[in-house]
Amino acid sequence: MAFNLPDLPYSFDALEPHIDAMTMEIHHDRHHAAYTNNLNAAIAGTGLEGQSIEEIMKGLDMNNMAVRNNGGGFYNHCLFWEVMSPAGGGQPGGALGEAINSAFGDFNTFKDTFSKAGATRFGSGWAWLCVHSGGKVDVCSSPNQDNPLMPGVGCGGTPILGLDVWEHAYYLKYQNKRPDYISAFWNVINWDEVAARYDQGK
């Protein structure tokens, strides 16, 4: 069973001025599409066919670079589109807000920690907020298209918020100013989606 490129849940220009339409179109229609096609090619005729992307990630042979890179790219971007929204921003409440306050002291400290994880990731990669069984959350980053579902990567647990800090995610608008892009990201976070993922993951 082949994986399909998911549609964006909003228009290309819906996240402007924070993330521009051209970046969104190229990022989704070219980059994510390429990861999807390459993942399907990499698993064709293998025992990975028919598994969910989460099962593939959790059981991954980290030396299988085709599945590692393209499977990670497929999974990471599927999450990325969903945790953003034109109506995003603000702060989470409820159980997620309480878990963030418990782990980091307050939302602003969490925001600084997450932003630093993205800003200091050398080269290409991702920043993550993850939930563990029982509801504890923590922040980590991973290189390239790795993610915390993979064996031995980052904070473990289940990713519920991810920030793409590859240059293709921001370079058209922000050039080399990654911190400005990270700052803008806080205006589009879909906390309802992140909270739903938290509830499911804990």
QUIGINOR-V405441 format. One line per field, one symbol per residue. phi: phi as a letter, one per 30 degrees, with the letter a starting at -180 (. if undefined). burial: I if it has 24 or more other ideal C-beta (glycine too) atoms within 12 Angstrom, else O. A space follows every 50 residues. Layout:
phi: ???
burial: ???
This chain:
phi: .ddcdddddadecdcdddbddddddddddcdddddddddeddceicdddj ddddddddcddddddddedddddddedededddcadcdjibdchddeddd dddcjadddeeddddddddcddiclbcbcbccejjdcacabbdhcdbddd dichdiicdbbbbdcddddbddcchcceedddddeddbdcdddddddddd dd
burial: OOIOIOOIOOOOOIIOOIIIOOIIOIIIOOIIIOIIOIIIOIIOOOOIOO OOIIOIIIOIOOOOOIIIIIIIIIIIIIIIIIIIIOOIOOOIOOIIOOII OOIOOOIOOIIOIIIOIIIOIOOIIIIIIIIOOOIIIIIIIIIIIIIIII OOIIIIIIIIIIIIIIOIIIOOIIOOOIOOIIIIIIIIIIIOIIIOIIOO IO
